[in-house]
Amino acid sequence: MSVPVFVGPEPVPVLIDAVRRAGGEIVPLERAEAIVYFGDNDPERMRSMLHDGIRWVQLPHAGVERWADAGVITDQPVFTAATGSYGAPVAEHALALMLTAARGLHRLARTTSWGPNTSKEFAGSTVAIAGCGGIGRALIRMMEPFGCTVVAVTDRAEVPGASKIVPRARYREALPEADYVVVAAPATPDTRGMFGAREFALMRDDAWLVNVARGGLVVTGELVEALRAGHIGGAALDVTDPEPLPDGHPLWELDNVLITPHCANPRAAYWRGLAERVTSNVRRFHAGEPLEGLVSPSQGF
């Protein structure tokens, strides 16, 4: 018997195809045992869709803080996220941001007159990665040709390619030696605001903060102050708090800041990664195997 799956509230064709590739059957919500959710991120909409027959919900994003904060995520039904599905594209963007910062391309691309060469090599840099899930691990692999020293902030016992591992609770110990600090941790009550004035004071004055996680992990006002005062070298941000970053915000005006509009995961990569996760998990659900991207209600990721 195939798995009865509801895809919605927006029934995206690529996700319907992903369910069918795994042998799942697309059914109305009242007959479903599983939901592949795609639509608005309203927790109440999600809550209203759950009924006694639902045993599993697949969420479309790697970050699940909206649903976690609202108490929607439970052990029954179980919830899975797209965690790990977008690791390589986002890691590629993080690497591009670091290369741009090292070479000063964010300034040089806009210059209108010949000037001195102030760029530097990225190769051989020390990179601290706060959060070594799919993004962090993919980034470590991508940096191998550059011979970087990688400090992994994680509670994992082993991280292939890392020169040093620092537990999450002691993440500040990774900051003083880093040329680049990459923020790739999930957004939870414990990680929000984890980078502020105290952390910037520990960083080198030529170090760059690179955020490809969530804007709320960084205290924006304190970041602006640190950048203006020269406490850190710069910031490369694909995510901000608030988001979208409003016109006239001080971050737009600083020449040691590089901002991209939450575009680290290209749309084609997003749909490919999500479809692959849906197909894999429908097959696993049908076979009674462990699901990928399982969300812990207590941890919120």
N, C-alpha and C positions, 0 to 999 in steps of 0.2 A: 504494500500500500504506500502511495506517495504522501509526502508531507503537505497538508493543506496550509497555504500561506496567503495572507492578505498583504498586498503592497499598497501603501498609501499613507496619508490621505491623498497625496499626489501620485497616481499610478504611472511612474516613469517607465517608459518602454525598456530601457537598458536594464533596469532592475527586474522587471518581469521576465526578460530573457535570461537574466542571471539565475533566477529561481528555476525556470524551466530547464536550463542546462544541467542543473543538479537533480532533475527528476521530480521537482516539486510541482504541486498543483496550485494554480491561482484560484482563490475562492473568495466569496464575500466575507466580511469581517466576522459575522456571526458563526460561520463554519470553521474559522481559522484556528489552528493551534499555534501559529507563529505569525509575527508581524515583521515585515521589512518596512521600517518607517522611513518615509520621506515626505516632508512638507514643512510647515512652520515649526518653530522650536518652542511652541507654547506647551509647557508641562501639563496644563489642564486638558488640552486636546489629547495628549498622550494618555492621561489618566482615564479620560472618558472612553477610550478605545479598548481598555483592558476588560476582559470578562473571564469567567472561571475556566474557560477552555484554553486560554492563551498560556503557553508554557515557555515561550521564548520571544524576545523582542530584539531585533537588530537595529541599532541606531546608525545614522549616516555619518557621524563625525568622529574624529579621534578624541576630541575634548567633549566631555559629557556634563560639564559643571551646571548647566541650566537645569537639567533633569535631576542631577544629584542634589542640588541645593533645594529643590522643591520636594524632595523626598519621594520621587516617583520610582527611583531605582530600588529594586527589591531582590531577594533571593528566589522568590517565586511569584511571578515568572522570572526567569533569569534574563539579564540584559547583556548584550554584547555591543562593543563599540568598534569603530574602524581603526582602532589603535594598531599601528604598525603598517597599515595599508598604504599610508602616504609617506612613509619614512624616507625613501630615496629621493623623491622630488623636492621635499622640504629641506633635506640635507644638502642637496645640490644648490639650493638657493642660499643656505647659510654659508656654504663654501664660497659662492659668488660674492656675497656681502663681505666676507673676510678678505678675499683677493682685491676687491674694490677698495676697501679701507687701506690695505697695505700699500697699494699702488697710487692711492689718492685720486682714483678715477672720478669720484663724485665731484671733485673740484676741477680736475684737469679737463674733463669733458665739456665744461662750461666756460673755460677760459678763452679770452679773445686776444691774448698777447703771449709771446714767448716768455717763459720764466725759468727759474732754477728747478732742477730735478730734486724733489724732496721725497720721492717714493722709496719704498723699502721692500725687501723680499718677504714673502710669506713663508717660504720654505724654512724649516728649522724652528718655527715658532712654537711656543708653549700654548696649548689650547685647553682650557678648562670647560668641560661640558656638564652643565647642571641638568641631569636627567638623561639617562642612557637607555631609553626605550628604542623604538624603531628608528626615530630620527637620529638619536645620538650614535647608535651602532652603525647606521648607514654612513654618517658623517665620518666616523673613525676610519671606515674602509676607504672612503674617498680621499682622505688625507694621507694615506699611506705613501704615495709617490713624493709627497712634500717633506717627509721625514720629520713630522711634527712630534713633539712630546705631548701626549694626551693625558690629562688628569680627568678621570671619570668620577662624577659625583653620583653615587648610586649605592643602594644596599645590596646589589648583586655581588656574589662572591668572586666572580670572574667576569671581565670584560675584554674580549679579544682585541688586541691592539692598544690597550691602555697601558701607559707606563706606571700609573699610580691610580689607586681607587680610594676615594674619600667617602665615608658614609654620609647620607643625606643630612643627618642632624648636625654634621660638622662641616657643611659645605663652605663656610667662610675660610676654612683652611686652604682651599684650592685657589683663592683669589690673589694673594700677593705675588705669586710667581707667574701668572698668566699674561700673555700678550693679548689674548682674546678670551672672553668669557661668553660662552654660548648658552643661552637660556632655552632649554628644550623640555622642561618639566611640565607635568599636567597642572591645570588650575584646580586647586583644592583650598579649603580654608587654611591649611598649613603652609601652602606655597604663596598665597597672595601677599604681595608686598615684600617678598623675600629679598628683593634688591632695592635698597634705599640708601640714605646717607651713610649709615654705618658700613655697609658693604662697599660703597664707592670709595670710602676712606681707606679701605684695605687694598684696593686695586692700585696698580702702577699708574703713574700719571700719563703714560703713553698707551695704556691698555684700552681696548675697545670692548664695549658691551654689545652683543649680538642677540636679539630676541626674535625667535621664530616660534614661540609657544603661545602665550596669551599676554595681552597688554597689562593685565592686572597683576602680574608677577613683579612688575617694576613700579615703584612710586614715582610717577611722572614728574611732579614738582621738584622732588629731590634730585632726580636725574638732570633736570634743566640746570639746577644750581651747581651740580658737580661739573657739568660740561662748561658752564660759563666761568667757573673758578679754576678750570684746568686740573681738577682732581683726577679726572680720567681723560684719555685721549680722544674718545669719540663714542658714538653709538650708531649701530646699524639696526634698524627696527622694521620688521615686517608687520608687527602688531603694536598697537598703542592703547593707552587708556587716557582719555576716551577714544572710542573708535566708532566711526571714522574720525580722524584727527581734524578738528575744525580749522577753517581758514583763519589765519592770523595767530595761530598758536606759536609760542616761542620756539618749539622744536623745528618749525619750518624755517626759522631765520638763522639758525646756527650752522656755520660752515663745517663743523666737525660732526654733523649728523647726516645720515643717509636713511631715507624713509622710502619703503615700498608699500603699496596699499593692500596688505594682506593677500599677496598673490604668490606666495611661495609654492603653493600646490596648483599647477596649471589645471584648467578645467578638464582637459583630456585625461590627465593623470588621475584626477579626482574620480572621474567616472570609471576608469579602468580599475583603480584600486578598490573602489567600493563594490563594483560588480564581482571582482575576484573574491572579496571577502564574503559576499552574499552566497555565491556559488559554493564556496568551501564550507561555510557554516550550515547551509541547507543539507549538504551531503553528510556532514558530521552529525547534525541533529537527527537525521533519518537513521544513521548507523549507531546512534547512542554513544558517540565519541565526544571527548571534551571539545567545547567550542572555542574558537579563536577570539581574542579580544574580550574575554569575560570581565565584566565590571564588578568591582567589589562595592556593595552598598556602604560598608563602613569606611572605606578609603576614598570613595568618590571618583575612582578611575579604574 
